């Protein structure tokens, strides 16, 4: 995800929004604490709105990949929170089986986005590969209602979130210092 000389690089904002929210949700998925308003609030504002803002800024610098990824994953977080909150408003909750299809579609989208990372960096490849695996594990967990698979997905999701967090910090520090402080494994 690139920057333009007249603009700052919006990718770290989007990656941190994604990474921090993904870590927090998957600490829950791994079984360390219940789904609470803390996670849902993070999903709305950090995972959702921060990524949408980053995606719109990516459009300004003509980065279709970054714009698509950040904007759509921002809306993923908003839809995820809506799926959790809307059943409390006399709307029928989705079944685990239904949620499996929701997650499977996100996994399919992410697998296609992974292909785009083959021209960016190993760090981005790690994010999108691990996110594809995460969505597939979560979908399988919901289709089968297997708690062990969901717990494994939680630990895998923590890794995925930290990979995005690392990439964001690397982008910021490498720009600040004008050299590679934290390697990204750029593809040549």
DADADA-V825977 format. One record per helix or strand of 2 or more residues. SS is the DSSP state (2 for helix, 1 for strand). FROM is the first residue (numbers start at 1). LEN is the number of residues. Records with the same first field share a line. If there is no record, write none. Layout:
BEGIN
SS = FROM-LEN + FROM-LEN
END
This chain:
BEGIN
2 = 11-19 + 37-24 + 64-26 + 96-22 + 122-23 + 147-31
END
